[in-house]
Amino acid sequence: MNITKQSIDALNALIKIDIVAADYQEKVEKGLKDYRQKANIPGFRKGQVPMGLIKKQYGKAMLADEINKLIQESLNKFITEEKLDLLGNPVPKEQADFSWDNEDFTFEFEVGLAPVFEIDLKAKNNIVHYQIEADEKMINSEIDSVLSRYGKMSTLDEVTEEATITGKFTNEERNIDKTSTIQMADIKGKVNLKKFLGKKVGDVIELKTKGLFEDDHKIGYVLGVKHDEIHDLDIVVTLTIDTITKLDKAELNQELFDKMFGEGVISSVEELKERIKKDAELQFSSHSDQQLLNDVTEYLIDNTKFDLPKEFLIKWLQTAGEKTLTLEEATAEYERSEKGLRYQLIESKLITDNKIQVSFDDLKNFTVDLIKAQMAQYGQMNPTEKELDEIAYKVLTNEDERKRLSAQMMSTKLLDFFKGNLKLKAKKVSFEDFVKEVYK
């Protein structure tokens, strides 16, 4: 057997495999003999079927099977030994005059080669690295939310400006019949509010939907109306009040601090604010890091120029999946996936050139930290090292989880690499401003 590579250009090549009878004949003969011993063919005793009949019925199938095995083994070995960096898999070339009646065979495979390129990590324009801060407005809002979460509901005799009402909204013409809960704080305008104040359980109120709530989208949730009907909705609905309640917020005192964080951990409003700020900014850092990773990815794709074997990849995509694609479908799939492929090649080169690796100890420690954070969410603040190790090892014995965590760990290492090697421009913003600027 002879196998050679013919370069077409920098991104495309042809691998040619020449096979002669001596390469496969012995295995085919052995395979047919083994099959003869096992074959159950009517009219013949087991093991006594004439070899000529076996060859006639099964010879070509056995030949094709052995040659396909030989091709696969030799092709994989050749690619490894030649250190060919391929994109996709080899695509066999069609042979119009091919016949299994021949003794010698030639097979040709088109291959796409990964491009050679350099990566410039010196950005001309600074890449923004957002540092999201928890401002006073956000901290106070969170404190107010905490007081509500730890508060208690009390029943009211009549509706006040602080009340929450549950009742049935109806409109026969639009087939509306829905029980919902609303807060007086969400009602828009004094005229609408006046219709509620002083009302009691069992009272019926007629309301115009147009301009009823501060947020127009609220009406859709309350009435069960589709989103595309909300803005033009101008009807009268009837509300029958079922319950009237009021939220009595918790007091900001030591008892609340102890409920939230454990006895004596927080002992003043100032310490509470500092804790909220610290926890929020820790959470915000994941948003900031993800945005940085997105921006760096876009920068590297835009500024790392190289060609791809486009025609080959489209041809490979046509038969790569379970379903064969048309040329148009494969071209569309290539266009969708091109950016992702480019970044995969860039990322792979960065990892190789800079020897970025994920060791088992790295992965174990990373997993332990994730487990510890998850346990803390459920109030388990001080798990033992033995407990954490046992859970981590159990998680890492699952192959899918191990791959997922390895990819997550590699993203973290790449992020650290980018922070240390790219020219980043730190920008302090509130979370509100971050959302406005990034998501516009």
ABEGO torsion letter per residue (X at the ends): XBBBBBBABAABBBBBBBBBAAAAAAAAAAAAAAAAAABBBBGBBBGABBAAAAAAAAAAAAAAAAAAAAAAAAAAAAAAAAGBBBBEBBBBBBBAABBAABABBBBBBBBBBBBBBBBBABBABBBBBBBBBBBAAAAAAAAAAAAAAABBBBBBABBBAABBBBBBBBBAAAGBBBBBBBBAAABBEAAAAAAABGBBBGBBBBBBABGABABAAAAAAAAGBBAAAAAABBBBBBBBBABBBBBBBBBBBAAAAAAAAEBGABABAAAAAAAAAAAAAAAAAAAAAAAAAAAAAAAAAAABBBBBBAAAAAAAAAAABABBBBAAAAAAAAAAAAAAAAAAAAAAAAAAAAGBBBBAAAAAAAAAAAAAAAAAAAGBABBBAAAAAAAAAAAAABAAAAAAAAAAAAAAAAAAAAAAABBBBBBBBBAAAAAAAAAX
